[in-house]
């Protein structure tokens, strides 16, 4: 399973989002630090789930990192998050 699928699966299981987009933006970073041939190094996640409604921005980001797990987060160079409840 590739990283995009692992991110999607983990976030769907943890948050049951109403909307979820996992966008691999790696090609936009070709030649920059952290770029990996074949992509899957730079991601943008857009997620909307009621559980985030009462959380602060920091709490939302921490919850996502926890749901993804240290192993998967460690394999990603950049993770941009657009999170709302």
HTML snippet that shows the backbone in 3Dmol.js (N, CA, C, O; Angstrom):
<script src="https://3Dmol.org/build/3Dmol-min.js"></script>
<div id="view" style="width:600px;height:400px;position:relative"></div>
<script>
const pdb = `
ATOM      1  N   UNK A   1       0.855  -1.176   0.000  1.00  0.00           N
ATOM      2  CA  UNK A   1       0.000   0.000   0.000  1.00  0.00           C
ATOM      3  C   UNK A   1       0.900   1.239   0.000  1.00  0.00           C
ATOM      4  O   UNK A   1       1.857   1.311   0.772  1.00  0.00           O
ATOM      5  N   UNK A   2       0.599   2.204  -0.855  1.00  0.00           N
ATOM      6  CA  UNK A   2       1.423   3.409  -0.922  1.00  0.00           C
ATOM      7  C   UNK A   2       1.061   4.382   0.214  1.00  0.00           C
ATOM      8  O   UNK A   2       0.077   4.178   0.925  1.00  0.00           O
ATOM      9  N   UNK A   3       1.857   5.423   0.372  1.00  0.00           N
ATOM     10  CA  UNK A   3       1.655   6.376   1.473  1.00  0.00           C
ATOM     11  C   UNK A   3       0.328   7.116   1.352  1.00  0.00           C
ATOM     12  O   UNK A   3      -0.346   7.358   2.353  1.00  0.00           O
ATOM     13  N   UNK A   4      -0.042   7.472   0.136  1.00  0.00           N
ATOM     14  CA  UNK A   4      -1.325   8.174  -0.049  1.00  0.00           C
ATOM     15  C   UNK A   4      -2.468   7.327   0.488  1.00  0.00           C
ATOM     16  O   UNK A   4      -3.333   7.831   1.204  1.00  0.00           O
ATOM     17  N   UNK A   5      -2.476   6.057   0.152  1.00  0.00           N
ATOM     18  CA  UNK A   5      -3.530   5.154   0.631  1.00  0.00           C
ATOM     19  C   UNK A   5      -3.455   4.960   2.140  1.00  0.00           C
ATOM     20  O   UNK A   5      -4.488   4.887   2.806  1.00  0.00           O
ATOM     21  N   UNK A   6      -2.237   4.875   2.687  1.00  0.00           N
ATOM     22  CA  UNK A   6      -2.088   4.700   4.135  1.00  0.00           C
ATOM     23  C   UNK A   6      -2.592   5.923   4.885  1.00  0.00           C
ATOM     24  O   UNK A   6      -3.242   5.788   5.922  1.00  0.00           O
ATOM     25  N   UNK A   7      -2.300   7.118   4.373  1.00  0.00           N
ATOM     26  CA  UNK A   7      -2.784   8.350   5.000  1.00  0.00           C
ATOM     27  C   UNK A   7      -4.308   8.379   4.955  1.00  0.00           C
ATOM     28  O   UNK A   7      -4.961   8.641   5.965  1.00  0.00           O
ATOM     29  N   UNK A   8      -4.871   8.107   3.776  1.00  0.00           N
ATOM     30  CA  UNK A   8      -6.323   8.113   3.605  1.00  0.00           C
ATOM     31  C   UNK A   8      -6.986   7.133   4.560  1.00  0.00           C
ATOM     32  O   UNK A   8      -7.944   7.482   5.250  1.00  0.00           O
ATOM     33  N   UNK A   9      -6.484   5.925   4.598  1.00  0.00           N
ATOM     34  CA  UNK A   9      -7.070   4.878   5.438  1.00  0.00           C
ATOM     35  C   UNK A   9      -6.997   5.255   6.919  1.00  0.00           C
ATOM     36  O   UNK A   9      -7.973   5.076   7.647  1.00  0.00           O
ATOM     37  N   UNK A  10      -5.871   5.767   7.366  1.00  0.00           N
ATOM     38  CA  UNK A  10      -5.711   6.131   8.774  1.00  0.00           C
ATOM     39  C   UNK A  10      -6.644   7.266   9.178  1.00  0.00           C
ATOM     40  O   UNK A  10      -7.244   7.229  10.253  1.00  0.00           O
ATOM     41  N   UNK A  11      -6.765   8.275   8.315  1.00  0.00           N
ATOM     42  CA  UNK A  11      -7.619   9.422   8.652  1.00  0.00           C
ATOM     43  C   UNK A  11      -9.099   9.065   8.593  1.00  0.00           C
ATOM     44  O   UNK A  11      -9.879   9.538   9.419  1.00  0.00           O
ATOM     45  N   UNK A  12      -9.494   8.247   7.641  1.00  0.00           N
ATOM     46  CA  UNK A  12     -10.890   7.803   7.582  1.00  0.00           C
ATOM     47  C   UNK A  12     -11.249   6.990   8.813  1.00  0.00           C
ATOM     48  O   UNK A  12     -12.331   7.161   9.374  1.00  0.00           O
ATOM     49  N   UNK A  13     -10.357   6.109   9.239  1.00  0.00           N
ATOM     50  CA  UNK A  13     -10.622   5.266  10.412  1.00  0.00           C
ATOM     51  C   UNK A  13     -10.690   6.089  11.695  1.00  0.00           C
ATOM     52  O   UNK A  13     -11.521   5.817  12.560  1.00  0.00           O
ATOM     53  N   UNK A  14      -9.834   7.082  11.824  1.00  0.00           N
ATOM     54  CA  UNK A  14      -9.755   7.859  13.053  1.00  0.00           C
ATOM     55  C   UNK A  14     -10.844   8.920  13.178  1.00  0.00           C
ATOM     56  O   UNK A  14     -11.317   9.191  14.281  1.00  0.00           O
ATOM     57  N   UNK A  15     -11.248   9.524  12.055  1.00  0.00           N
ATOM     58  CA  UNK A  15     -12.107  10.713  12.136  1.00  0.00           C
ATOM     59  C   UNK A  15     -13.436  10.628  11.393  1.00  0.00           C
ATOM     60  O   UNK A  15     -14.270  11.518  11.553  1.00  0.00           O
ATOM     61  N   UNK A  16     -13.662   9.608  10.598  1.00  0.00           N
ATOM     62  CA  UNK A  16     -14.894   9.501   9.786  1.00  0.00           C
ATOM     63  C   UNK A  16     -15.231  10.850   9.143  1.00  0.00           C
ATOM     64  O   UNK A  16     -16.312  11.393   9.370  1.00  0.00           O
ATOM     65  N   UNK A  17     -14.312  11.385   8.346  1.00  0.00           N
ATOM     66  CA  UNK A  17     -14.515  12.735   7.810  1.00  0.00           C
ATOM     67  C   UNK A  17     -15.662  12.826   6.812  1.00  0.00           C
ATOM     68  O   UNK A  17     -15.988  11.869   6.110  1.00  0.00           O
ATOM     69  N   UNK A  18     -16.261  14.020   6.777  1.00  0.00           N
ATOM     70  CA  UNK A  18     -17.290  14.315   5.785  1.00  0.00           C
ATOM     71  C   UNK A  18     -16.635  14.617   4.443  1.00  0.00           C
ATOM     72  O   UNK A  18     -17.231  14.411   3.386  1.00  0.00           O
ATOM     73  N   UNK A  19     -15.406  15.106   4.503  1.00  0.00           N
ATOM     74  CA  UNK A  19     -14.636  15.429   3.296  1.00  0.00           C
ATOM     75  C   UNK A  19     -13.167  15.141   3.582  1.00  0.00           C
ATOM     76  O   UNK A  19     -12.653  15.505   4.640  1.00  0.00           O
ATOM     77  N   UNK A  20     -12.492  14.486   2.639  1.00  0.00           N
ATOM     78  CA  UNK A  20     -11.076  14.189   2.789  1.00  0.00           C
ATOM     79  C   UNK A  20     -10.404  14.188   1.426  1.00  0.00           C
ATOM     80  O   UNK A  20     -10.844  13.506   0.500  1.00  0.00           O
ATOM     81  N   UNK A  21      -9.337  14.960   1.318  1.00  0.00           N
ATOM     82  CA  UNK A  21      -8.489  14.957   0.132  1.00  0.00           C
ATOM     83  C   UNK A  21      -7.053  14.761   0.597  1.00  0.00           C
ATOM     84  O   UNK A  21      -6.589  15.475   1.485  1.00  0.00           O
ATOM     85  N   UNK A  22      -6.355  13.814   0.015  1.00  0.00           N
ATOM     86  CA  UNK A  22      -4.935  13.601   0.276  1.00  0.00           C
ATOM     87  C   UNK A  22      -4.239  13.830  -1.062  1.00  0.00           C
ATOM     88  O   UNK A  22      -4.374  13.034  -1.992  1.00  0.00           O
ATOM     89  N   UNK A  23      -3.502  14.917  -1.143  1.00  0.00           N
ATOM     90  CA  UNK A  23      -2.915  15.368  -2.397  1.00  0.00           C
ATOM     91  C   UNK A  23      -1.395  15.227  -2.320  1.00  0.00           C
ATOM     92  O   UNK A  23      -0.754  15.798  -1.438  1.00  0.00           O
ATOM     93  N   UNK A  24      -0.832  14.468  -3.244  1.00  0.00           N
ATOM     94  CA  UNK A  24       0.616  14.306  -3.323  1.00  0.00           C
ATOM     95  C   UNK A  24       1.173  15.487  -4.124  1.00  0.00           C
ATOM     96  O   UNK A  24       0.977  15.568  -5.336  1.00  0.00           O
ATOM     97  N   UNK A  25       1.865  16.395  -3.444  1.00  0.00           N
ATOM     98  CA  UNK A  25       2.432  17.586  -4.079  1.00  0.00           C
ATOM     99  C   UNK A  25       3.933  17.451  -4.324  1.00  0.00           C
ATOM    100  O   UNK A  25       4.625  18.448  -4.532  1.00  0.00           O
ATOM    101  N   UNK A  26       4.426  16.227  -4.299  1.00  0.00           N
ATOM    102  CA  UNK A  26       5.865  15.986  -4.378  1.00  0.00           C
ATOM    103  C   UNK A  26       6.509  16.567  -5.626  1.00  0.00           C
ATOM    104  O   UNK A  26       7.597  17.137  -5.546  1.00  0.00           O
ATOM    105  N   UNK A  27       5.866  16.436  -6.772  1.00  0.00           N
ATOM    106  CA  UNK A  27       6.465  16.925  -8.025  1.00  0.00           C
ATOM    107  C   UNK A  27       6.715  18.425  -7.994  1.00  0.00           C
ATOM    108  O   UNK A  27       7.612  18.915  -8.680  1.00  0.00           O
ATOM    109  N   UNK A  28       5.946  19.150  -7.219  1.00  0.00           N
ATOM    110  CA  UNK A  28       6.159  20.594  -7.103  1.00  0.00           C
ATOM    111  C   UNK A  28       7.449  20.904  -6.349  1.00  0.00           C
ATOM    112  O   UNK A  28       7.916  22.043  -6.359  1.00  0.00           O
ATOM    113  N   UNK A  29       8.021  19.900  -5.699  1.00  0.00           N
ATOM    114  CA  UNK A  29       9.216  20.087  -4.875  1.00  0.00           C
ATOM    115  C   UNK A  29      10.445  19.372  -5.441  1.00  0.00           C
ATOM    116  O   UNK A  29      11.454  19.217  -4.753  1.00  0.00           O
ATOM    117  N   UNK A  30      10.350  18.943  -6.688  1.00  0.00           N
ATOM    118  CA  UNK A  30      11.483  18.260  -7.333  1.00  0.00           C
ATOM    119  C   UNK A  30      12.709  19.171  -7.249  1.00  0.00           C
ATOM    120  O   UNK A  30      12.650  20.355  -7.582  1.00  0.00           O
ATOM    121  N   UNK A  31      13.813  18.590  -6.798  1.00  0.00           N
ATOM    122  CA  UNK A  31      15.050  19.349  -6.671  1.00  0.00           C
ATOM    123  C   UNK A  31      15.221  20.032  -5.330  1.00  0.00           C
ATOM    124  O   UNK A  31      16.288  20.579  -5.052  1.00  0.00           O
ATOM    125  N   UNK A  32      14.199  20.013  -4.496  1.00  0.00           N
ATOM    126  CA  UNK A  32      14.283  20.635  -3.171  1.00  0.00           C
ATOM    127  C   UNK A  32      14.590  19.577  -2.122  1.00  0.00           C
ATOM    128  O   UNK A  32      14.529  18.377  -2.390  1.00  0.00           O
ATOM    129  N   UNK A  33      14.914  20.035  -0.945  1.00  0.00           N
ATOM    130  CA  UNK A  33      15.207  19.130   0.170  1.00  0.00           C
ATOM    131  C   UNK A  33      14.027  18.206   0.436  1.00  0.00           C
ATOM    132  O   UNK A  33      12.871  18.628   0.409  1.00  0.00           O
ATOM    133  N   UNK A  34      14.333  16.956   0.690  1.00  0.00           N
ATOM    134  CA  UNK A  34      13.303  15.996   1.048  1.00  0.00           C
ATOM    135  C   UNK A  34      12.604  15.338  -0.114  1.00  0.00           C
ATOM    136  O   UNK A  34      11.853  14.382   0.084  1.00  0.00           O
ATOM    137  N   UNK A  35      12.826  15.818  -1.318  1.00  0.00           N
ATOM    138  CA  UNK A  35      12.173  15.200  -2.470  1.00  0.00           C
ATOM    139  C   UNK A  35      12.686  13.779  -2.642  1.00  0.00           C
ATOM    140  O   UNK A  35      13.885  13.521  -2.534  1.00  0.00           O
ATOM    141  N   UNK A  36      11.763  12.859  -2.911  1.00  0.00           N
ATOM    142  CA  UNK A  36      12.122  11.470  -3.149  1.00  0.00           C
ATOM    143  C   UNK A  36      11.662  11.092  -4.550  1.00  0.00           C
ATOM    144  O   UNK A  36      10.526  11.370  -4.933  1.00  0.00           O
ATOM    145  N   UNK A  37      12.535  10.465  -5.302  1.00  0.00           N
ATOM    146  CA  UNK A  37      12.152  10.009  -6.641  1.00  0.00           C
ATOM    147  C   UNK A  37      10.938   9.097  -6.521  1.00  0.00           C
ATOM    148  O   UNK A  37      10.913   8.199  -5.679  1.00  0.00           O
ATOM    149  N   UNK A  38       9.949   9.320  -7.347  1.00  0.00           N
ATOM    150  CA  UNK A  38       8.723   8.535  -7.291  1.00  0.00           C
ATOM    151  C   UNK A  38       7.622   9.212  -6.486  1.00  0.00           C
ATOM    152  O   UNK A  38       6.493   8.725  -6.437  1.00  0.00           O
ATOM    153  N   UNK A  39       7.951  10.328  -5.860  1.00  0.00           N
ATOM    154  CA  UNK A  39       6.931  11.085  -5.125  1.00  0.00           C
ATOM    155  C   UNK A  39       6.668  10.557  -3.736  1.00  0.00           C
ATOM    156  O   UNK A  39       7.483   9.849  -3.145  1.00  0.00           O
ATOM    157  N   UNK A  40       5.495  10.927  -3.230  1.00  0.00           N
ATOM    158  CA  UNK A  40       5.026  10.546  -1.899  1.00  0.00           C
ATOM    159  C   UNK A  40       5.946  11.038  -0.785  1.00  0.00           C
ATOM    160  O   UNK A  40       6.188  10.329   0.192  1.00  0.00           O
ATOM    161  N   UNK A  41       6.454  12.255  -0.944  1.00  0.00           N
ATOM    162  CA  UNK A  41       7.288  12.873   0.093  1.00  0.00           C
ATOM    163  C   UNK A  41       6.662  14.161   0.633  1.00  0.00           C
ATOM    164  O   UNK A  41       6.939  14.557   1.765  1.00  0.00           O
ATOM    165  N   UNK A  42       5.830  14.807  -0.162  1.00  0.00           N
ATOM    166  CA  UNK A  42       5.191  16.078   0.208  1.00  0.00           C
ATOM    167  C   UNK A  42       3.678  15.941  -0.009  1.00  0.00           C
ATOM    168  O   UNK A  42       3.225  15.652  -1.117  1.00  0.00           O
ATOM    169  N   UNK A  43       2.914  16.150   1.054  1.00  0.00           N
ATOM    170  CA  UNK A  43       1.457  15.980   0.963  1.00  0.00           C
ATOM    171  C   UNK A  43       0.704  17.199   1.482  1.00  0.00           C
ATOM    172  O   UNK A  43       1.187  17.932   2.345  1.00  0.00           O
ATOM    173  N   UNK A  44      -0.474  17.391   0.941  1.00  0.00           N
ATOM    174  CA  UNK A  44      -1.451  18.350   1.462  1.00  0.00           C
ATOM    175  C   UNK A  44      -2.699  17.539   1.782  1.00  0.00           C
ATOM    176  O   UNK A  44      -3.185  16.769   0.954  1.00  0.00           O
ATOM    177  N   UNK A  45      -3.211  17.723   2.997  1.00  0.00           N
ATOM    178  CA  UNK A  45      -4.426  17.037   3.430  1.00  0.00           C
ATOM    179  C   UNK A  45      -5.489  18.083   3.722  1.00  0.00           C
ATOM    180  O   UNK A  45      -5.259  19.020   4.486  1.00  0.00           O
ATOM    181  N   UNK A  46      -6.647  17.918   3.112  1.00  0.00           N
ATOM    182  CA  UNK A  46      -7.813  18.747   3.389  1.00  0.00           C
ATOM    183  C   UNK A  46      -8.817  17.812   4.042  1.00  0.00           C
ATOM    184  O   UNK A  46      -9.246  16.835   3.429  1.00  0.00           O
ATOM    185  N   UNK A  47      -9.194  18.101   5.276  1.00  0.00           N
ATOM    186  CA  UNK A  47     -10.085  17.218   6.008  1.00  0.00           C
ATOM    187  C   UNK A  47     -11.131  18.032   6.767  1.00  0.00           C
ATOM    188  O   UNK A  47     -10.822  19.045   7.396  1.00  0.00           O
ATOM    189  N   UNK A  48     -12.363  17.566   6.692  1.00  0.00           N
ATOM    190  CA  UNK A  48     -13.483  18.178   7.404  1.00  0.00           C
ATOM    191  C   UNK A  48     -14.182  17.080   8.198  1.00  0.00           C
ATOM    192  O   UNK A  48     -14.672  16.104   7.628  1.00  0.00           O
ATOM    193  N   UNK A  49     -14.224  17.249   9.517  1.00  0.00           N
ATOM    194  CA  UNK A  49     -14.876  16.264  10.378  1.00  0.00           C
ATOM    195  C   UNK A  49     -15.390  16.967  11.627  1.00  0.00           C
ATOM    196  O   UNK A  49     -14.706  17.833  12.173  1.00  0.00           O
ATOM    197  N   UNK A  50     -16.579  16.609  12.082  1.00  0.00           N
ATOM    198  CA  UNK A  50     -17.154  17.247  13.267  1.00  0.00           C
ATOM    199  C   UNK A  50     -16.258  17.189  14.501  1.00  0.00           C
ATOM    200  O   UNK A  50     -16.284  18.106  15.322  1.00  0.00           O
ATOM    201  N   UNK A  51     -15.479  16.143  14.641  1.00  0.00           N
ATOM    202  CA  UNK A  51     -14.626  15.983  15.819  1.00  0.00           C
ATOM    203  C   UNK A  51     -13.646  17.146  15.993  1.00  0.00           C
ATOM    204  O   UNK A  51     -13.211  17.421  17.112  1.00  0.00           O
ATOM    205  N   UNK A  52     -13.302  17.816  14.924  1.00  0.00           N
ATOM    206  CA  UNK A  52     -12.359  18.925  14.995  1.00  0.00           C
ATOM    207  C   UNK A  52     -13.003  20.241  15.421  1.00  0.00           C
ATOM    208  O   UNK A  52     -12.298  21.220  15.668  1.00  0.00           O
ATOM    209  N   UNK A  53     -14.322  20.279  15.511  1.00  0.00           N
ATOM    210  CA  UNK A  53     -15.049  21.513  15.769  1.00  0.00           C
ATOM    211  C   UNK A  53     -14.614  22.286  16.993  1.00  0.00           C
ATOM    212  O   UNK A  53     -14.481  23.508  16.926  1.00  0.00           O
ATOM    213  N   UNK A  54     -14.387  21.619  18.106  1.00  0.00           N
ATOM    214  CA  UNK A  54     -14.043  22.300  19.359  1.00  0.00           C
ATOM    215  C   UNK A  54     -12.549  22.286  19.666  1.00  0.00           C
ATOM    216  O   UNK A  54     -12.130  22.717  20.740  1.00  0.00           O
ATOM    217  N   UNK A  55     -11.755  21.796  18.736  1.00  0.00           N
ATOM    218  CA  UNK A  55     -10.307  21.698  18.967  1.00  0.00           C
ATOM    219  C   UNK A  55      -9.588  22.952  18.486  1.00  0.00           C
ATOM    220  O   UNK A  55     -10.011  23.609  17.535  1.00  0.00           O
ATOM    221  N   UNK A  56      -8.501  23.262  19.162  1.00  0.00           N
ATOM    222  CA  UNK A  56      -7.627  24.337  18.687  1.00  0.00           C
ATOM    223  C   UNK A  56      -6.862  23.837  17.460  1.00  0.00           C
ATOM    224  O   UNK A  56      -6.851  22.642  17.163  1.00  0.00           O
ATOM    225  N   UNK A  57      -6.242  24.748  16.772  1.00  0.00           N
ATOM    226  CA  UNK A  57      -5.456  24.382  15.593  1.00  0.00           C
ATOM    227  C   UNK A  57      -4.350  23.388  15.962  1.00  0.00           C
ATOM    228  O   UNK A  57      -4.128  22.406  15.253  1.00  0.00           O
ATOM    229  N   UNK A  58      -3.673  23.646  17.055  1.00  0.00           N
ATOM    230  CA  UNK A  58      -2.597  22.763  17.495  1.00  0.00           C
ATOM    231  C   UNK A  58      -3.144  21.378  17.843  1.00  0.00           C
ATOM    232  O   UNK A  58      -2.542  20.367  17.482  1.00  0.00           O
ATOM    233  N   UNK A  59      -4.274  21.326  18.538  1.00  0.00           N
ATOM    234  CA  UNK A  59      -4.878  20.045  18.903  1.00  0.00           C
ATOM    235  C   UNK A  59      -5.298  19.258  17.656  1.00  0.00           C
ATOM    236  O   UNK A  59      -5.155  18.036  17.617  1.00  0.00           O
ATOM    237  N   UNK A  60      -5.805  19.940  16.659  1.00  0.00           N
ATOM    238  CA  UNK A  60      -6.192  19.277  15.408  1.00  0.00           C
ATOM    239  C   UNK A  60      -4.974  18.636  14.742  1.00  0.00           C
ATOM    240  O   UNK A  60      -5.025  17.485  14.310  1.00  0.00           O
ATOM    241  N   UNK A  61      -3.890  19.389  14.667  1.00  0.00           N
ATOM    242  CA  UNK A  61      -2.678  18.885  14.025  1.00  0.00           C
ATOM    243  C   UNK A  61      -2.095  17.716  14.815  1.00  0.00           C
ATOM    244  O   UNK A  61      -1.648  16.730  14.230  1.00  0.00           O
ATOM    245  N   UNK A  62      -2.101  17.824  16.132  1.00  0.00           N
ATOM    246  CA  UNK A  62      -1.606  16.724  16.965  1.00  0.00           C
ATOM    247  C   UNK A  62      -2.452  15.473  16.773  1.00  0.00           C
ATOM    248  O   UNK A  62      -1.917  14.367  16.692  1.00  0.00           O
ATOM    249  N   UNK A  63      -3.756  15.638  16.699  1.00  0.00           N
ATOM    250  CA  UNK A  63      -4.653  14.492  16.511  1.00  0.00           C
ATOM    251  C   UNK A  63      -4.373  13.795  15.184  1.00  0.00           C
ATOM    252  O   UNK A  63      -4.379  12.566  15.114  1.00  0.00           O
ATOM    253  N   UNK A  64      -4.130  14.564  14.146  1.00  0.00           N
ATOM    254  CA  UNK A  64      -3.826  13.978  12.834  1.00  0.00           C
ATOM    255  C   UNK A  64      -2.495  13.243  12.877  1.00  0.00           C
ATOM    256  O   UNK A  64      -2.392  12.124  12.375  1.00  0.00           O
ATOM    257  N   UNK A  65      -1.485  13.850  13.463  1.00  0.00           N
ATOM    258  CA  UNK A  65      -0.185  13.183  13.561  1.00  0.00           C
ATOM    259  C   UNK A  65      -0.293  11.894  14.373  1.00  0.00           C
ATOM    260  O   UNK A  65       0.331  10.892  14.024  1.00  0.00           O
ATOM    261  N   UNK A  66      -1.068  11.907  15.439  1.00  0.00           N
ATOM    262  CA  UNK A  66      -1.278  10.703  16.248  1.00  0.00           C
ATOM    263  C   UNK A  66      -1.975   9.625  15.428  1.00  0.00           C
ATOM    264  O   UNK A  66      -1.589   8.457  15.483  1.00  0.00           O
ATOM    265  N   UNK A  67      -2.996  10.005  14.671  1.00  0.00           N
ATOM    266  CA  UNK A  67      -3.737   9.042  13.848  1.00  0.00           C
ATOM    267  C   UNK A  67      -2.845   8.417  12.780  1.00  0.00           C
ATOM    268  O   UNK A  67      -2.981   7.233  12.472  1.00  0.00           O
ATOM    269  N   UNK A  68      -1.940   9.200  12.218  1.00  0.00           N
ATOM    270  CA  UNK A  68      -1.043   8.685  11.183  1.00  0.00           C
ATOM    271  C   UNK A  68       0.048   7.792  11.775  1.00  0.00           C
ATOM    272  O   UNK A  68       0.488   6.836  11.136  1.00  0.00           O
ATOM    273  N   UNK A  69       0.470   8.099  12.969  1.00  0.00           N
ATOM    274  CA  UNK A  69       1.507   7.311  13.626  1.00  0.00           C
ATOM    275  C   UNK A  69       2.902   7.797  13.289  1.00  0.00           C
ATOM    276  O   UNK A  69       3.142   8.340  12.210  1.00  0.00           O
ATOM    277  N   UNK A  70       3.812   7.598  14.217  1.00  0.00           N
ATOM    278  CA  UNK A  70       5.181   8.097  14.072  1.00  0.00           C
ATOM    279  C   UNK A  70       5.895   7.495  12.872  1.00  0.00           C
ATOM    280  O   UNK A  70       6.672   8.183  12.210  1.00  0.00           O
ATOM    281  N   UNK A  71       5.648   6.230  12.581  1.00  0.00           N
ATOM    282  CA  UNK A  71       6.332   5.579  11.457  1.00  0.00           C
ATOM    283  C   UNK A  71       5.985   6.248  10.128  1.00  0.00           C
ATOM    284  O   UNK A  71       6.873   6.575   9.341  1.00  0.00           O
ATOM    285  N   UNK A  72       4.696   6.447   9.886  1.00  0.00           N
ATOM    286  CA  UNK A  72       4.265   7.063   8.629  1.00  0.00           C
ATOM    287  C   UNK A  72       4.674   8.526   8.570  1.00  0.00           C
ATOM    288  O   UNK A  72       5.158   8.984   7.535  1.00  0.00           O
ATOM    289  N   UNK A  73       4.493   9.260   9.644  1.00  0.00           N
ATOM    290  CA  UNK A  73       4.889  10.674   9.669  1.00  0.00           C
ATOM    291  C   UNK A  73       6.387  10.805   9.415  1.00  0.00           C
ATOM    292  O   UNK A  73       6.826  11.753   8.764  1.00  0.00           O
ATOM    293  N   UNK A  74       7.167   9.866   9.922  1.00  0.00           N
ATOM    294  CA  UNK A  74       8.609   9.887   9.713  1.00  0.00           C
ATOM    295  C   UNK A  74       9.034   9.656   8.272  1.00  0.00           C
ATOM    296  O   UNK A  74      10.159   9.989   7.897  1.00  0.00           O
ATOM    297  N   UNK A  75       8.157   9.093   7.467  1.00  0.00           N
ATOM    298  CA  UNK A  75       8.451   8.818   6.056  1.00  0.00           C
ATOM    299  C   UNK A  75       8.081   9.995   5.147  1.00  0.00           C
ATOM    300  O   UNK A  75       8.405   9.987   3.959  1.00  0.00           O
ATOM    301  N   UNK A  76       7.417  10.986   5.690  1.00  0.00           N
ATOM    302  CA  UNK A  76       6.920  12.130   4.926  1.00  0.00           C
ATOM    303  C   UNK A  76       7.793  13.345   5.226  1.00  0.00           C
ATOM    304  O   UNK A  76       8.039  13.661   6.390  1.00  0.00           O
ATOM    305  N   UNK A  77       8.257  14.020   4.191  1.00  0.00           N
ATOM    306  CA  UNK A  77       9.092  15.208   4.402  1.00  0.00           C
ATOM    307  C   UNK A  77       8.246  16.427   4.785  1.00  0.00           C
ATOM    308  O   UNK A  77       8.637  17.202   5.658  1.00  0.00           O
ATOM    309  N   UNK A  78       7.095  16.597   4.138  1.00  0.00           N
ATOM    310  CA  UNK A  78       6.242  17.758   4.397  1.00  0.00           C
ATOM    311  C   UNK A  78       4.784  17.355   4.384  1.00  0.00           C
ATOM    312  O   UNK A  78       4.342  16.605   3.515  1.00  0.00           O
ATOM    313  N   UNK A  79       4.039  17.860   5.359  1.00  0.00           N
ATOM    314  CA  UNK A  79       2.617  17.562   5.481  1.00  0.00           C
ATOM    315  C   UNK A  79       1.875  18.859   5.790  1.00  0.00           C
ATOM    316  O   UNK A  79       1.912  19.344   6.921  1.00  0.00           O
ATOM    317  N   UNK A  80       1.205  19.416   4.794  1.00  0.00           N
ATOM    318  CA  UNK A  80       0.407  20.625   4.965  1.00  0.00           C
ATOM    319  C   UNK A  80      -1.019  20.207   5.315  1.00  0.00           C
ATOM    320  O   UNK A  80      -1.606  19.350   4.655  1.00  0.00           O
ATOM    321  N   UNK A  81      -1.565  20.821   6.361  1.00  0.00           N
ATOM    322  CA  UNK A  81      -2.889  20.420   6.841  1.00  0.00           C
ATOM    323  C   UNK A  81      -3.874  21.579   6.749  1.00  0.00           C
ATOM    324  O   UNK A  81      -3.584  22.692   7.186  1.00  0.00           O
ATOM    325  N   UNK A  82      -5.034  21.306   6.178  1.00  0.00           N
ATOM    326  CA  UNK A  82      -6.165  22.222   6.120  1.00  0.00           C
ATOM    327  C   UNK A  82      -7.297  21.488   6.837  1.00  0.00           C
ATOM    328  O   UNK A  82      -7.960  20.632   6.250  1.00  0.00           O
ATOM    329  N   UNK A  83      -7.514  21.825   8.106  1.00  0.00           N
ATOM    330  CA  UNK A  83      -8.416  21.055   8.965  1.00  0.00           C
ATOM    331  C   UNK A  83      -9.533  21.954   9.491  1.00  0.00           C
ATOM    332  O   UNK A  83      -9.292  23.081   9.924  1.00  0.00           O
ATOM    333  N   UNK A  84     -10.757  21.434   9.445  1.00  0.00           N
ATOM    334  CA  UNK A  84     -11.889  22.170   9.996  1.00  0.00           C
ATOM    335  C   UNK A  84     -12.934  21.184  10.498  1.00  0.00           C
ATOM    336  O   UNK A  84     -12.987  20.027  10.082  1.00  0.00           O
ATOM    337  N   UNK A  85     -13.763  21.686  11.407  1.00  0.00           N
ATOM    338  CA  UNK A  85     -14.828  20.870  11.982  1.00  0.00           C
ATOM    339  C   UNK A  85     -16.100  20.995  11.208  1.00  0.00           C
ATOM    340  O   UNK A  85     -17.100  20.369  11.560  1.00  0.00           O
TER     341      UNK A  85
END
`;
const viewer = $3Dmol.createViewer("view");
viewer.addModel(pdb, "pdb");
viewer.setStyle({}, {cartoon: {color: "spectrum"}});
viewer.zoomTo();
viewer.render();
</script>
